[in-house]
Amino acid sequence: MAWEWVLKRFWRVKEQVQDGRFCADMNHEVWKVSLGWGRRGWIRGFLGLVTLGLDFWIMFGIVVWGGICGLSLGFHFSLSF
């Protein structure tokens, strides 16, 4: 039953908190997820870094080209009026 699993999980977490192991376990899990380590972790980690890099360059491009286009259009319209 689902509630039995929840109770067992809660009891295990409670014991880990009392022993002081819970924080270390949680930190380990957080690092595993954030770094992408796991069964095929190096692939997930690499793809995560690539995605992060692409996101950065896309946002950087939008800001730079938006600024250049905005300045040139502003300069153009200020001269024409």
BAVO-181722 format. One line per 3 residues: number of its first residue (from 1); their letters; for each residue x, y, z of N, C-alpha, C, O. Coordinates in steps of 0.05 Angstrom, whole numbers, plus 32768, in hexadecimal, padded with zeros to 4 digits. Layout:
residues N
NUM = A = X:Y:Z:X:Y:Z:X:Y:Z:X:Y:Z | ... $
END
This chain:
residues 81
1 = MAW = 8011:7FE8:8000:8000:8000:8000:8012:8019:8000:8028:8019:800A | 8007:802E:7FF5:8016:8047:7FF3:801C:8053:800E:8032:805D:8013 | 8008:8052:8020:800C:805E:803A:8021:8050:804A:802F:805C:805B $
4 = EWV = 8024:8035:8046:8039:8026:8054:8055:8030:804B:8067:8033:805B | 8057:8034:8030:8071:803E:8026:8077:8059:8031:808E:805F:8038 | 8063:806A:8033:8067:8085:803D:8070:8084:805A:8082:8092:8063 $
7 = LKR = 8063:8073:806A:806A:8070:8086:8087:8065:8089:8096:806F:809A | 808E:8051:8079:80A9:8046:807A:80BE:805C:8072:80D3:805F:807F | 80B7:806B:805E:80CA:8080:8055:80CC:8095:806A:80E2:809F:8070 $
10 = FWR = 80B6:809D:8076:80B7:80B1:808C:80C7:80A7:80A3:80D7:80B6:80AE | 80C4:808E:80AA:80D2:8083:80C1:80F0:8082:80BB:8101:8088:80CD | 80F7:807A:80A3:8114:8079:809B:8120:8095:809C:8136:8099:80A6 $
13 = VKE = 8111:80A9:8092:811B:80C5:8092:811E:80CE:80AF:8132:80DB:80B6 | 810B:80C7:80C0:810C:80CF:80DC:8124:80C3:80EA:8132:80D1:80F9 | 812A:80AA:80E4:8142:809D:80F0:815C:80AB:80E5:816F:80AF:80F4 $
16 = QVQ = 815C:80B1:80CC:8174:80BE:80C0:8178:80DA:80CC:818F:80E2:80D1 | 8162:80E8:80D1:8165:8103:80DD:8170:8100:80F9:8181:8110:8101 | 8166:80ED:8108:816F:80E9:8123:818D:80E1:8124:819C:80E9:8136 $
19 = DGR = 8195:80D1:8110:81B1:80C8:810F:81C4:80DE:8102:81DC:80DB:8104 | 81B8:80F2:80F6:81C8:8106:80E9:81D1:80FF:80CD:81E2:810C:80C2 | 81C5:80EA:80C2:81CD:80E2:80A7:81BC:80EF:8091:81C3:80EE:807A $
22 = FCA = 81A5:80FA:8098:8192:8103:8084:819D:811A:8073:819B:811A:805B | 81AB:812D:8080:81B5:8144:8071:81CA:813B:805D:81CB:8145:8047 | 81DC:8129:8066:81F1:811F:8054:81E4:8110:803D:81ED:8114:8026 $
25 = DMN = 81D0:8100:8042:81C3:80F1:802D:81B5:8104:8019:81B6:8101:8001 | 81A8:8118:8024:8199:812B:8013:81AD:813B:8002:81A8:8140:7FEA | 81C3:8144:800E:81D7:8152:7FFE:81E2:8141:7FE8:81E7:814B:7FD2 $
28 = HEV = 81E7:8128:7FEE:81F1:8115:7FDA:81DD:8113:7FC3:81E5:8113:7FAB | 81C3:8110:7FCA:81AF:810D:7FB5:81AD:8127:7FA5:81AA:8125:7F8C | 81AE:813D:7FB2:81AC:8157:7FA3:81C4:8159:7F90:81C0:8162:7F79 $
31 = WKV = 81DC:8152:7F99:81F3:8154:7F87:81F0:8140:7F70:81F8:8147:7F59 | 81E6:8128:7F76:81E3:8114:7F60:81D0:811F:7F4B:81D5:811C:7F33 | 81BA:812B:7F54:81A6:8135:7F41:81B1:814E:7F32:81AE:814F:7F19 $
34 = SLG = 81BE:8160:7F40:81C7:8179:7F33:81DE:8174:7F20:81E0:8181:7F0C | 81F0:8161:7F27:8206:815B:7F15:81FE:8147:7F00:820C:8144:7EEC | 81E7:813A:7F04:81DE:8127:7EF0:81EC:810C:7EF2:81EB:80FC:7EDF $
37 = WGR = 81F9:8105:7F09:8205:80EB:7F0B:81F0:80D6:7F10:81DC:80DC:7F1E | 81F3:80BF:7F05:81E0:80AA:7F09:81E7:8094:7EF6:81FE:8090:7EF0 | 81D3:8085:7EED:81D8:806F:7EDB:81E6:8078:7EC1:81FB:806E:7EBA $
40 = RGW = 81DA:808C:7EB4:81E6:8098:7E9D:81ED:80B5:7EA4:81E7:80C7:7E94 | 81F9:80B8:7EBB:81FC:80D3:7EC6:820E:80E5:7EB6:8208:80FD:7EB4 | 8224:80DB:7EAC:8236:80ED:7E9E:8229:80F8:7E85:822F:810E:7E7C $
43 = IRG = 8217:80E8:7E78:8209:80F3:7E60:81F6:8109:7E69:81F5:811E:7E5C | 81E7:8103:7E7E:81D4:8117:7E87:81E2:8130:7E91:81D9:8147:7E8C | 81F9:812C:7E9F:8208:8144:7EA8:8213:8154:7E91:8212:816D:7E91 $
46 = FLG = 821D:8146:7E7C:8228:8154:7E65:8212:8163:7E56:8215:817A:7E4F | 81FB:8156:7E52:81E4:8163:7E45:81DA:817B:7E56:81D2:818F:7E4A | 81DB:8178:7E70:81D3:818F:7E81:81E6:81A7:7E7D:81DC:81BD:7E7C $
49 = LVT = 8200:81A1:7E7C:8213:81B7:7E78:820F:81C4:7E5C:8211:81DC:7E59 | 820B:81B3:7E48:8206:81BD:7E2D:81ED:81CF:7E2C:81EE:81E5:7E21 | 81D8:81C5:7E39:81BF:81D4:7E39:81C3:81EF:7E48:81B9:8204:7E3F $
52 = LGL = 81D1:81EE:7E5E:81D6:8206:7E6D:81E6:821A:7E5C:81E1:8232:7E5C | 81FA:8210:7E4E:820A:8221:7E3C:81FA:822D:7E26:81FD:8245:7E1F | 81E9:821D:7E1A:81D8:8227:7E04:81C5:823C:7E0E:81C0:8250:7E01 $
55 = DFW = 81B9:8237:7E26:81A7:824B:7E32:81B5:8265:7E36:81AB:827B:7E30 | 81CE:8264:7E40:81DD:827C:7E45:81E2:828B:7E2B:81DE:82A3:7E29 | 81EB:827D:7E16:81F2:828B:7DFD:81D9:8296:7DEF:81DA:82AB:7DE2 $
58 = IMF = 81C3:8287:7DF1:81AA:8291:7DE5:81A1:82AB:7DF3:819B:82BF:7DE6 | 81A2:82AB:7E0E:819A:82C3:7E1D:81AE:82DA:7E17:81A6:82F1:7E14 | 81C8:82D4:7E16:81DC:82E8:7E10:81D8:82F4:7DF5:81DA:830C:7DF1 $
61 = GIV = 81D1:82E3:7DE1:81CC:82EC:7DC6:81B4:82FE:7DC5:81B4:8312:7DB7 | 819F:82F6:7DD3:8186:8307:7DD3:818C:8322:7DDF:8184:8337:7DD4 | 819B:8323:7DF5:81A1:833D:7E02:81B3:834E:7DF0:81AE:8365:7DEC $
64 = VWG = 81C8:8342:7DE5:81DB:8351:7DD5:81CE:835B:7DBB:81CF:8373:7DB5 | 81C1:8349:7DAC:81B5:8351:7D93:819D:8363:7D98:8198:8376:7D88 | 818F:835F:7DAD:8179:8371:7DB4:8183:838D:7DBA:8178:83A1:7DB2 $
67 = GIC = 819A:838E:7DC8:81A6:83A8:7DCE:81B0:83B6:7DB6:81AC:83CE:7DB2 | 81BE:83A7:7DA4:81C8:83B3:7D8B:81B2:83BD:7D7A:81B3:83D3:7D70 | 819D:83AC:7D76:8187:83B4:7D65:8178:83CC:7D71:8170:83DE:7D63 $
70 = GLS = 8174:83CB:7D8C:8166:83E1:7D99:8175:83FB:7D97:8169:8410:7D92 | 8190:83FA:7D9A:81A0:8412:7D98:81A0:841D:7D7B:819D:8435:7D77 | 81A3:840B:7D68:81A4:8414:7D4C:8189:841F:7D44:8188:8434:7D35 $
73 = LGF = 8173:8413:7D4C:8158:841D:7D45:8154:8438:7D53:8149:844B:7D47 | 815C:843A:7D6C:8158:8453:7D7A:8168:8469:7D6E:815F:8480:7D6B | 8181:8463:7D66:8192:8477:7D59:8186:847F:7D3E:8186:8497:7D37 $
76 = HFS = 817C:846C:7D2F:8170:8471:7D15:8158:8483:7D18:8155:8497:7D09 | 8146:847D:7D2B:812E:848D:7D2E:8134:84A9:7D39:8126:84BC:7D34 | 8149:84AA:7D4A:8150:84C5:7D55:815B:84D7:7D3F:8158:84EF:7D40 $
79 = LSF = 8169:84CC:7D2B:8173:84DC:7D15:815D:84E4:7D02:815E:84F9:7CF5 | 8149:84D2:7CFF:8134:84D8:7CEB:8120:84EC:7CF4:8111:84F7:7CE3 | 811E:84F1:7D0E:810A:8504:7D17:8116:851F:7D1B:8107:8532:7D23 $
END
